[in-house]
Amino acid sequence: MASQNMSGEVPLQSWSNSPITGISLDAAGLVALADLEIIEERTALTGTSTYLDMFVLCPGMHRQQHATGLNCSEFPAVAALTSGYVFRVENPATVLFLHKMGKTGHLVNAEVSQVSGINSPWTEFQSAWWAPNSSSASSASYLATIALTMLAIMCMMLIGDWWALTILSILMLSRICNIVIVRRRSQIGWKGALEPGVKGDLLILLSQDRWIRMKGNVDDLKAVVSGQWMRDMTFTESSVAATATMLVYIDAALASNAQQIGKIALLVLLLLSAGFLGFSNDQVEEYQMFGRSIKAVGQAKAYKRRRDLADELIGETGREDWAIRLGMINAGSDSKNVQGVQVMM
């Protein structure tokens, strides 16, 4: 039984060593090993990882380098409505955001633009610590996860639970390792030949009949749909990432050494941080990648069938080659005049 002082209150230091009757929290650290995709999604939606992320401790943090697999191996077909060329979206992070933006049976319009002041020293410093694409609700929720970690650290220092503080420090070290690797891997690389000043207009066919029309400068469009997002890891980076993963597992094994209140603080931190970061991801309204941003414009437009969408865009663009190559219409069958344009049915 924890000792009481003269006023009848149980000192925090004593209560921290008193187990809760019938409940064991020795395995609280195992929660960190849950394969949640929250941190992976955050990495994809921001296009990189910031140094403030070291204070964001959520289950699944050891899987950050797997963010390139969030597109579920989908590389949707794309047609350039201005030239008729058909290719694929090669950037898995862009595919994830388009999934978030899309709606079955609807055409969503999106605009790609260059972020202002991208090459200024202040912008580069700011982007290293903060993701500028967050809405107010997203930013508030993200800051709440950081505040939770700070609160947990102060709580553990207050009760003198150095094992719990060591456990948090190990988790933060693991996060720092992954952050550095992500930032090294997500440097812009090959994006095709430059076409300055040329406007582009893309139609993207996602799975589950979700359609995205993306407009912007061709160079900006190439930056977000072509080439690599994160390059393959080098041997050194792969070794560091493996070490970071092992740190999380070691951390789970050491959690039983923490005091009772330290285990509770760790468990509450992991669970609440997962909730806040998940909400933050859901509220992201603008996607950024390599100094470009993608955001939805206007309202999504519903179509009864995909052919109606094809006919409308053929009439607007004055060409049907892209629709034939995408398989939206058949070539060589009966023809129908769509808004003054001869279209094959």
N, C-alpha and C positions, 0 to 999 in steps of 0.2 A: 504494500500500500504506500502510495506516495505521501511523504510527510507534508503537514500543513503548517503555515505560519500562524502567528497570534491572531490574525484576523480571520482565520479559517480558509484562506485561499491556498491553492496548491501551486507552489512555485513552478514556473515554466521549465526550469532546469531539471526538476525532479520528475515532472510529468513526462518529459521527453524520453525517460528511460522506463516508463511504466507501460507494459503491453496492454492492448485493448483485450478484454476478456473474450476468449473464444475466437479471436481473429489474428492471423499471422500475415504480416506484410513483408516477409523475407524475400519474396519473389517480385516485389514491386518493380525492380529494374527490368524485368522481362517485358514490361509494357513498351519499352523503347524499341524492342525488336519486332513489334507488329509491322507487317508489310503494308502500311498505308502509303498512298501516293501523294500526300499533301505537299511535301517538300519538293518532290519531283515536278508537280504541277506548278508550284511557285517558280521553280527554275525555268520551266518552259514559257510561262506567261510573261516573265520579265526578260527572257532571253539570256540571262546570266545569273550570277549570284553576287550579292553585296556583302560587305564585311559586317554589317549589322546582323546578318543572318546567323552569326555565331551565337547570338542570344536567343535564337528561335529553336527551341528544343522540343521536337515532336516525334512520336513514333514513326519509324520508317526513315529516320534521318540518314541511316547508313546506306540508303538506296539512291542517293541524289544523282550519282553518275549514270543511273538507268533512266534518266529523264528522256533520253532519245528514243525510248521504246513506247512512249505514251500514245503515239499515233496508232498503236496496235497493228503495225506493218501496213497501214493504209497510205498509199501515195496517189491521191486522186488525180484523175485526168483533168487537164486544163486546155482550153482553146483560147488563142489570141484572136479576138473578134476583129482586130484591125488587119491581120495578116493571114489568118486561116491556119496558122501552125498549131499543132496539138502536141502537148508534152505532159509532164507530171509535176506536182508539187513535191519537191525533194526535201523540204525542211519539215521535220516531224513536229517541231514546236509550233510552226504556223498551222499545220494540220490540226493540232489540238485546239488552238484558239478558234479556228474556223468551225470545228465541231461545236464548241461552246456558243458560237455566234449563230450557227445554222438552225433551221427549223424545217421539219419534213413537209414537203409539198409547197415550200415557199422560196422565193428568190430574195436574198438579202444583199443589199448593196453595201460595199465597203470601199473605203478610201485609204490609199497609202500615201504618206507624205514624209518628208525629211524633218527630223527633230531640229528645231532652231537652236543655234549656238552649240552644235554638236562638237566642234573642234576647239572650243574655248577651254582654258585650264580649269575654270570654275565648274563648268559642266562635267568635265572628266572627273574631277574630284568628287562632285556631288553624286555622280552615277556609280562611283565606287562604294558609296555608303547607302544610297537610297535609290529605289526603283521609282522613276518619275511617272509611271503610267497608272498609278493607283488613284482611284476615286477617293472622296473624303471618307466614305464608310470603310473602304478597303484599307486606307492608311490608318484609320483609328483602330481597326481590328488588328492590324499588323503590329502597331505600337503597343497594343495590349499584351501581345505575346512577349514582347521585350520586357515590358513592365513586370510581367509575371515572373520571368527569370530573375530580374533584379530583386524582386520581393523575396523569392525563394533563397537567393544568396544571403540577403540580410537576415532572414529568419534563421538560417543555419549558422551564421556567424554569431547571432544573438544567443543561441542556446549552446554554442561551442561544439556543434556536431561537425567535427573536421572530416569524418568519413563521408558524410553526405556532401560536404563542400568539395571534397576530392572527386566524388562521383560526378558532380555537376561540371567540375573543371575538365574531367576526362571527356565528357560529352561535348563541351565547347571546343576542346582541342580537336576532336574528331570532325566537328563542323568546320573549323578553320582549315583543316587539311582538304576537305571536299570543296570548300569555297575557292581556295587558291587553284585547285585543279580545274574546276569549272571555268573560272576566269581565264585560265591559260588556254583551255580547249575552245572557248567560244569567241576567238578572234576571227574577224572577217577574212575569208580566203577567196578562192576563185568564184566569181559571179558572172562570168561571160564577158563579152566585149562591151565597152561603154557606148551608150547611145544618148549623149546629152541632149536634153530638150525634147526628146521624142515621147509622146504620150502613149500609154498602153491601156488596154481594156480586155480583161480576162474573164472568162466564164469557167468556174470550177464546179465539177460534179462530185459531191461528196457521197459517201454511203448513206443509205436510208433516205434517198431522194431529197437531199439537202443541197441547195444551189446557191452559190456565192458569185456575185459579179464584183470584181475588184478593179478599180481604176487608179491611175497615178502615172508618174513618170516611169518609163521603162526601166531605168536604172534602179529606181526605188522598188519596183515590182520584182526585179531580179534579186535584189538584196534579201527579200523575205521568202521567195519561193524556190530559188535555185541554189545549187552548191550545197556545202555542208553547213550545219548549224554548229555542232561540236565535233571537232576532228577526233580521230581515234587516239586513245591514250598511248603515250610512250611507255617503255618498260618502267622508268622511274615513277611516272605518274600512276601507273597501274599498281606499283608496289606501295606507294603512299596511300592510294585509295583502299587497298587491301588492309593496310595497317589501321586506317581510320575505321574500317568495318570491324576489325578485331577489337578495337578500343571500345566500341559499343557493346560487344559481347562480354568483354572483360568487366565493363561497367555493370552489366546486369548481374554478373557473378559476385561483385563486391557490394552490391546494394544491401545485402543482409547484415553488413557490419554497421550500417547507419543506425542511429537512434530511432525510436518509434516515430517521433514527430518529424524527423528527417525523411523517413520513408513516406509518411503521409504527404509531406511537402513535395517530394519527388513525384509521387503518383498524381497528385492534383495538378502539378505543373505540366506533366506530359499530357494529361487528358484535356485540360482547359486550353493549352497551347494548340492542340490538334483542332479543337473546335473553333478557336479564334482565327487560326491560319486558314482553315477550310472556308470560313465565311469571307475572309479577306480575298481568297482566290476567286470565290463566286462573284464578288463585287468588282472585280477588275473589268473595266469597260474599254480599255485601250491596250493593245499588245505592242510591245517594242522589241525590235531586233536590229542590231547593227546600225543604230542611229536613225531607224525608220519606225514609223508607228502605223498601225492598222486599227481603224475604228469603223463601226457600222454607221451608216448615214441613212436617214429616212426610215420608213416603215417597211417591214417585210411584206412582199406581195404574194398572195396565194394563187395557185394555178390548179385547175381540175386535172390536168394531165401534163406530162412533160412536153408533149408535142405542141401544146399551146404556147409554152415558153419559147420553144425553138422557132415557131412561126413569128412570134412577136420580135424576137431579136434578129431574125433574118430580115424582116421588114425594116428594122431600124438600121442595121449595118449594111444592107444591100449586097450581102454575099451569103452563100450557103455551104461553102466548102468546109468550114469548121464544124457545122452541124452534121455533115455526112461523116467526117472523120471521127467525131465523138459518138456516132451511132444514134444520134437523136432523130435523124430522118434517113430514109433509104434512097439510094441513087438508082436511077433507071426505072422507077415505077411511074405511076400516073402523076401528072404534075398539077399543081394548083397555084394560082396567082395569089400571093400573099402581100397585100399592101403595095401592089405594083411590081413586085419582084417574083420572077419565075422560080418556083420552088418545086423540087421533086418530092412526091408523096410516096 
